[in-house]
Amino acid sequence: QVQLVESGGGLVQPGGSLRLSCAASGISFSIYVMAWYRQAPGKQREFLARISSSGSTNYADSVKGRFTISRDNSKNTVYLGMNSLRPEDTAVYFCNAARVGVPIPYWGQGTQVTVSS
């Protein structure tokens, strides 16, 4: 059974930092493209960052320069480092695992990030 479990969310002040983790099980993690998305109340789910099996990354313009995606294949874990957080970064953050040949990507249950003073 495939599981993606996010952790590391919480309440942080504007300008602060957080690091989210997503631990995967039930998949050959190293061959999957891993990504982070978020969804704020009343809004559509938004792509944030992606990291390929080889470590190539790409980011949404809204987080470029502030967020960093990384992966540790030995731990089957993908991370999202978030700096200079803003109130508009408040959302539920989800990780996603996808690869060619698997038509429907896997999703975690999400972790809440709230940026507020």
BAZAKE-47324 format. One record per residue (C-alpha): residue number from 1; residue in three letters; x, y, z. Coordinates in nm, 3 decimals, decimal comma. Each point is the difference from the previous one (the first is absolute). Example, Ala and Ser with C-alpha at 12.3 -4.5 7.8 and 13.67 -1.06 7.14 Angstrom:
TIMI/nr/rest/px/py/pz
TIMI/1/ala/1,230/-0,450/0,780
TIMI/2/ser/0,137/0,344/-0,066
//
This chain:
TIMI/nr/rest/px/py/pz
TIMI/1/gln/0,000/0,000/0,000
TIMI/2/val/0,135/0,340/-0,101
TIMI/3/gln/0,023/0,264/0,270
TIMI/4/leu/0,127/0,356/-0,011
TIMI/5/val/0,009/0,161/0,343
TIMI/6/glu/0,071/0,371/0,032
TIMI/7/ser/0,125/0,161/0,319
TIMI/8/gly/0,161/0,320/0,121
TIMI/9/gly/-0,287/0,243/-0,040
TIMI/10/gly/-0,110/0,241/0,267
TIMI/11/leu/-0,041/0,362/0,097
TIMI/12/val/0,283/0,238/-0,090
TIMI/13/gln/0,037/0,377/0,004
TIMI/14/pro/0,042/0,197/-0,322
TIMI/15/gly/0,362/-0,011/-0,109
TIMI/16/gly/0,054/-0,333/0,171
TIMI/17/ser/0,104/-0,338/-0,134
TIMI/18/leu/-0,126/-0,355/-0,002
TIMI/19/arg/0,114/-0,328/-0,148
TIMI/20/leu/-0,262/-0,248/-0,111
TIMI/21/ser/0,070/-0,370/-0,043
TIMI/22/cys/-0,183/-0,265/-0,197
TIMI/23/ala/0,085/-0,361/0,075
TIMI/24/ala/-0,095/-0,251/-0,267
TIMI/25/ser/-0,060/-0,373/0,030
TIMI/26/gly/-0,127/-0,265/-0,238
TIMI/27/ile/0,171/0,147/-0,307
TIMI/28/ser/0,346/-0,015/-0,156
TIMI/29/phe/0,062/0,351/0,122
TIMI/30/ser/0,318/0,073/-0,190
TIMI/31/ile/-0,165/-0,031/-0,343
TIMI/32/tyr/-0,292/0,228/0,080
TIMI/33/val/-0,030/0,369/-0,075
TIMI/34/met/-0,096/0,163/0,328
TIMI/35/ala/-0,184/0,328/0,029
TIMI/36/trp/-0,158/0,237/0,250
TIMI/37/tyr/-0,334/0,174/-0,042
TIMI/38/arg/-0,213/0,212/0,227
TIMI/39/gln/-0,364/0,092/0,031
TIMI/40/ala/-0,132/0,305/0,181
TIMI/41/pro/-0,364/0,023/0,108
TIMI/42/gly/-0,226/0,073/-0,294
TIMI/43/lys/0,284/-0,035/-0,252
TIMI/44/gln/0,118/-0,266/-0,243
TIMI/45/arg/0,293/-0,222/0,079
TIMI/46/glu/0,318/0,176/-0,111
TIMI/47/phe/0,326/-0,152/-0,123
TIMI/48/leu/0,307/0,115/0,196
TIMI/49/ala/0,305/-0,208/-0,084
TIMI/50/arg/0,113/-0,323/-0,162
TIMI/51/ile/0,312/-0,213/0,022
TIMI/52/ser/0,081/-0,273/-0,249
TIMI/53/ser/0,157/-0,336/0,072
TIMI/54/ser/0,334/0,148/-0,107
TIMI/55/gly/-0,038/0,304/0,226
TIMI/56/ser/-0,102/0,262/-0,255
TIMI/57/thr/-0,236/0,256/0,147
TIMI/58/asn/-0,251/0,255/-0,116
TIMI/59/tyr/-0,211/0,249/0,192
TIMI/60/ala/-0,309/0,211/-0,032
TIMI/61/asp/0,078/0,370/-0,035
TIMI/62/ser/-0,189/0,070/0,322
TIMI/63/val/0,257/-0,190/0,210
TIMI/64/lys/0,319/0,016/-0,208
TIMI/65/gly/0,286/0,124/0,215
TIMI/66/arg/-0,186/-0,062/0,325
TIMI/67/phe/-0,079/-0,374/-0,010
TIMI/68/thr/0,241/-0,287/-0,061
TIMI/69/ile/-0,097/-0,357/-0,087
TIMI/70/ser/0,239/-0,284/0,070
TIMI/71/arg/-0,009/-0,375/0,038
TIMI/72/asp/0,180/-0,271/0,190
TIMI/73/asn/-0,044/-0,328/-0,182
TIMI/74/ser/0,161/-0,192/0,287
TIMI/75/lys/-0,287/0,115/0,223
TIMI/76/asn/-0,276/-0,005/-0,264
TIMI/77/thr/-0,069/0,359/0,094
TIMI/78/val/-0,051/0,327/-0,183
TIMI/79/tyr/0,034/0,336/0,171
TIMI/80/leu/-0,122/0,353/-0,056
TIMI/81/gly/0,202/0,271/0,167
TIMI/82/met/-0,196/0,322/0,029
TIMI/83/asn/0,153/0,337/0,086
TIMI/84/ser/-0,132/0,355/0,018
TIMI/85/leu/-0,350/-0,130/0,057
TIMI/86/arg/-0,293/0,231/-0,065
TIMI/87/pro/-0,363/-0,009/0,116
TIMI/88/glu/-0,099/-0,094/-0,355
TIMI/89/asp/0,204/-0,321/0,036
TIMI/90/thr/-0,264/-0,123/0,245
TIMI/91/ala/-0,144/-0,322/-0,143
TIMI/92/val/-0,007/-0,376/0,028
TIMI/93/tyr/0,317/-0,136/-0,159
TIMI/94/phe/-0,006/-0,332/-0,186
TIMI/95/cys/0,268/-0,219/-0,147
TIMI/96/asn/-0,047/-0,192/-0,322
TIMI/97/ala/0,178/-0,295/-0,159
TIMI/98/ala/-0,021/-0,068/-0,371
TIMI/99/arg/0,176/-0,195/-0,271
TIMI/100/val/-0,049/-0,103/-0,360
TIMI/101/gly/-0,224/-0,303/-0,022
TIMI/102/val/-0,197/0,083/0,313
TIMI/103/pro/-0,304/0,194/-0,126
TIMI/104/ile/-0,114/0,136/0,333
TIMI/105/pro/0,259/0,156/0,231
TIMI/106/tyr/0,003/-0,071/0,371
TIMI/107/trp/-0,085/0,270/0,253
TIMI/108/gly/0,060/0,044/0,368
TIMI/109/gln/-0,263/0,118/0,247
TIMI/110/gly/0,152/0,345/0,038
TIMI/111/thr/0,148/0,208/0,279
TIMI/112/gln/-0,129/0,342/0,107
TIMI/113/val/0,228/0,302/-0,018
TIMI/114/thr/-0,126/0,321/0,156
TIMI/115/val/0,199/0,322/-0,030
TIMI/116/ser/-0,129/0,257/0,244
TIMI/117/ser/0,117/0,239/0,268
//
